[in-house]
Amino acid sequence: MPLRHLLLALAVVAIWGTNFVVIKIALLHLPPLLFAALRFSLALLPAVFFLPRPAVSWRNLATYGVLIGVGQFGFLYIAIKGHISPGLASLVVQTQVFFTIALAMRIAGERVQPFQWVALALAVAGIAVIGSHTDGVTTPLGVALVLVAALGWAGANIVCRYAGRVNMLAYVVWSSAFAVPPLLALSLLIEGSTAVWQGVHDASLATWAAVLWQSVGNTLFGFAAWGWLLARHPAATITPMALLVPVFGMGASALMLAEPLPPWKLLAAALVLCGLALNLLWPRLRAAALAL
């Protein structure tokens, strides 16, 4: 891989990882569901006027939009709003890998391989370490909410798989049209019109910059650059880079928000990351060993 491509991949995972700190900044003023609605509104407009609709059904786009909008980011934002630290959220949400495997096994009848059970056991052990050390910053409710967000992400992965080979940037943009209405409705219903108005009124320049970064940097640039890299390099070369997302997430939270990194948190991160790495890299390593 050329150096400039490697640097681009690192830039994308750095943006995706540090994004959890950006979320925390926006949530200082905005209610979480309103924040999610604004994020997907800016991802939708004006990009939808410049990208052709992917050749998939409206039902597929709608299902993906609701799962990724309400299921993933709605619950994730609620969790980070006082229930879990951004660094740990960036780690726990990666369990979407194992939820995706479970859903694929349930829906498509895929078989779980022995190495995947080992990988799952490592990740579960890591989550158990987090669950046994919850405090005033990270609570059992926060861990549960992020796990629900990971499940929503996994469901969106399955829906996306049925969409086939599509332009992911256009797919995300067009599906955002179905994420915004339920998020706005839930925001008004749960958070209330007073909180919505107060959040918009109190939002600072930093708040709006965080919302814009979520939409343009994290979504539009991130998906466009990642798709560009996947079109030019084997998936086995690019996808392992995603393992760095929680590394950047926890590192940025420690540096920018002074989130402590005690030994138990590092142990939990090591267990989850080892599980993710085993699930992702074992088939490739086994194939290389058999070729020797």
C-alpha positions in Angstrom: 0.0 0.0 0.0 1.4 3.4 -0.9 2.3 5.7 2.0 -0.3 8.2 1.1 -3.0 5.5 1.1 -1.9 4.3 4.5 -2.0 7.8 5.8 -5.5 8.3 4.5 -6.6 5.1 6.2 -5.1 6.2 9.4 -6.8 9.6 9.0 -10.2 7.9 8.7 -9.8 5.7 11.7 -8.5 8.6 13.7 -11.6 10.6 12.8 -13.9 7.8 13.7 -12.1 7.2 17.0 -11.7 10.8 18.1 -15.3 11.3 17.1 -16.5 10.0 20.4 -14.9 13.1 22.1 -16.7 15.3 19.5 -20.0 13.7 20.5 -19.3 14.6 24.2 -18.8 18.2 23.2 -22.0 18.4 21.3 -24.0 16.8 24.1 -23.0 19.6 26.5 -25.8 21.6 25.0 -27.9 19.4 22.8 -30.3 16.7 23.9 -29.0 13.4 22.4 -31.9 12.5 20.1 -32.1 16.1 18.8 -28.3 15.9 18.2 -28.7 12.7 16.2 -31.5 14.2 14.1 -29.3 17.2 13.3 -26.4 15.0 12.4 -28.4 13.0 9.9 -30.1 16.1 8.5 -26.7 17.6 7.6 -25.5 14.3 6.2 -28.6 14.3 4.0 -28.6 17.9 2.9 -27.3 19.1 0.5 -25.5 15.8 -0.5 -28.7 14.1 -1.5 -29.0 16.5 -4.5 -25.6 15.5 -5.8 -25.5 11.7 -5.3 -27.8 9.4 -7.3 -30.1 7.1 -5.3 -28.5 3.6 -4.9 -30.1 0.8 -6.9 -31.8 -0.7 -3.8 -35.4 -0.7 -2.6 -36.9 2.1 -0.5 -37.6 -0.5 2.1 -34.0 -1.4 2.4 -33.0 2.2 2.7 -35.6 2.9 5.3 -34.7 -0.1 7.4 -31.0 0.8 7.3 -31.8 4.5 8.1 -33.9 3.6 11.2 -31.4 1.1 12.5 -28.3 3.2 12.1 -30.1 6.5 13.1 -32.3 5.4 16.0 -30.8 2.0 16.8 -27.1 2.9 16.7 -26.6 6.6 17.2 -29.8 7.4 19.1 -28.9 4.9 21.9 -25.1 5.8 21.7 -25.8 9.5 22.2 -28.1 8.8 25.1 -25.4 6.6 26.7 -22.6 9.2 26.3 -24.9 11.8 27.8 -23.9 11.0 31.4 -23.9 7.2 31.4 -20.6 6.1 30.0 -17.3 7.8 29.1 -16.5 8.4 25.4 -13.4 6.2 25.6 -15.2 3.2 26.9 -18.1 3.8 24.5 -15.7 3.6 21.6 -14.6 0.2 22.8 -17.9 -1.4 23.8 -19.7 -0.4 20.6 -17.2 -2.6 18.7 -19.1 -5.6 19.9 -21.3 -4.9 16.9 -18.9 -7.4 15.2 -20.2 -10.3 17.3 -23.8 -9.1 17.1 -23.5 -9.1 13.3 -22.2 -12.7 13.4 -25.0 -13.8 15.7 -27.6 -12.1 13.4 -26.1 -13.7 10.3 -26.2 -17.1 12.0 -29.8 -16.5 12.9 -31.1 -15.0 9.6 -28.8 -16.5 7.0 -28.0 -19.8 8.7 -24.3 -19.1 8.7 -22.2 -21.3 11.0 -20.0 -19.9 13.7 -16.5 -21.2 13.5 -14.5 -22.3 16.6 -12.1 -19.3 16.5 -15.1 -17.0 16.5 -16.4 -18.5 19.8 -12.9 -17.9 21.3 -13.0 -14.3 20.0 -16.4 -13.8 21.4 -15.3 -15.2 24.8 -12.4 -12.7 24.9 -14.7 -9.8 24.1 -17.3 -10.9 26.6 -14.6 -11.1 29.3 -13.6 -7.5 28.4 -17.2 -6.3 28.7 -17.5 -8.1 32.0 -14.4 -6.3 33.3 -16.0 -3.0 32.4 -19.3 -4.1 34.0 -17.6 -4.9 37.3 -15.8 -1.5 37.5 -18.7 0.9 36.8 -18.6 4.1 38.7 -20.2 7.5 38.6 -19.0 8.1 35.0 -19.7 4.7 33.5 -22.8 2.9 34.8 -24.4 -0.4 34.0 -27.1 1.5 32.2 -24.5 3.1 30.0 -22.9 -0.2 29.1 -26.3 -1.6 28.3 -27.3 1.3 26.1 -24.0 1.0 24.1 -24.6 -2.7 23.7 -28.1 -1.9 22.3 -26.4 0.6 20.0 -24.0 -2.1 18.9 -27.0 -4.4 18.2 -28.6 -1.6 16.0 -25.3 -1.3 14.1 -25.2 -5.0 13.6 -28.8 -5.0 12.3 -27.8 -2.2 9.8 -24.8 -4.3 8.7 -27.1 -7.2 7.8 -29.5 -4.9 5.9 -26.6 -3.4 4.1 -25.4 -6.8 3.1 -28.7 -7.5 1.4 -28.3 -4.2 -0.5 -25.4 -5.8 -2.4 -22.5 -3.8 -3.9 -23.5 -0.1 -3.7 -21.9 3.2 -3.4 -21.7 3.4 0.5 -21.5 7.2 0.6 -24.7 7.5 -1.5 -26.3 4.7 0.5 -25.7 6.4 3.8 -26.8 9.8 2.5 -30.1 8.6 1.1 -30.9 6.4 4.1 -30.4 9.4 6.3 -33.8 10.6 4.9 -35.4 7.8 7.0 -33.3 8.4 10.1 -34.3 12.1 10.6 -38.1 11.8 11.0 -38.2 9.2 13.8 -35.3 10.9 15.6 -37.1 14.3 15.5 -40.4 12.7 16.6 -38.7 10.8 19.5 -36.8 14.0 20.5 -40.1 16.0 20.7 -41.9 13.1 22.5 -39.2 12.1 25.0 -37.0 15.2 25.4 -39.8 17.7 24.9 -40.1 20.8 22.8 -38.7 23.0 25.7 -35.5 21.0 25.9 -35.2 21.0 22.1 -35.6 24.8 21.9 -33.3 25.4 24.9 -30.6 23.1 23.3 -30.7 25.0 20.0 -30.7 28.3 21.9 -27.8 27.4 24.1 -25.7 25.7 21.4 -22.3 27.4 21.0 -20.1 27.7 18.0 -18.2 24.6 19.2 -21.5 22.7 19.5 -22.4 23.4 15.9 -18.9 22.6 14.8 -19.3 19.3 16.5 -22.6 18.6 14.7 -21.0 19.6 11.4 -18.0 17.4 12.0 -20.3 14.4 12.8 -22.0 14.9 9.4 -19.2 16.0 7.1 -16.0 14.6 8.7 -17.3 11.4 10.3 -20.0 10.5 7.7 -19.3 12.0 4.3 -15.5 12.1 4.3 -15.1 8.9 6.4 -17.3 6.7 4.2 -16.1 8.3 1.0 -12.4 7.8 1.8 -13.0 4.3 3.2 -14.9 3.2 0.1 -12.2 4.7 -2.1 -9.6 2.7 -0.3 -11.6 -0.5 -0.4 -12.0 -0.1 -4.2 -8.2 0.0 -4.6 -7.0 -2.5 -2.0 -8.1 -6.0 -0.8 -10.5 -5.8 2.1 -8.1 -7.9 4.2 -5.6 -5.0 3.9 -8.0 -2.2 4.8 -10.5 -3.6 7.3 -7.9 -4.5 10.0 -7.2 -0.8 10.3 -10.6 -0.4 12.0 -9.2 -2.1 15.1 -7.5 1.3 15.8 -10.8 3.1 16.2 -11.1 2.3 19.9 -7.4 3.0 20.4 -7.9 6.5 19.0 -11.2 6.8 20.9 -9.7 5.9 24.3 -6.5 7.9 23.6 -8.4 11.1 22.6 -10.7 10.8 25.6 -7.7 10.5 27.9 -5.9 13.4 26.3 -8.8 15.8 25.7 -11.2 14.9 28.5 -8.8 13.6 31.1 -10.5 10.2 31.1 -8.4 8.0 33.4 -6.9 4.8 32.1 -6.5 2.6 35.2 -5.2 -1.0 34.7 -8.7 -2.5 34.7 -9.7 -0.3 31.7 -6.5 -1.3 29.8 -7.2 -4.9 30.6 -10.8 -4.6 29.3 -9.5 -2.9 26.1 -6.9 -5.6 25.6 -9.5 -8.4 25.9 -12.0 -6.8 23.5 -9.3 -5.8 21.0 -7.8 -9.3 21.1 -11.2 -10.8 20.4 -11.8 -8.4 17.5 -8.4 -9.1 16.1 -8.8 -12.8 16.4 -12.1 -12.7 14.6 -10.8 -10.5 11.8 -7.3 -11.9 11.3 -7.4 -15.6 12.1 -8.7 -16.8 8.7 -6.0 -14.8 7.0 -3.2 -16.1 9.3 -4.5 -19.7 9.0 -4.5 -19.5 5.2 -0.9 -18.1 5.2 0.2 -20.9 7.6 -1.3 -23.6 5.4 0.4 -22.1 2.3 3.8 -22.6 3.9 
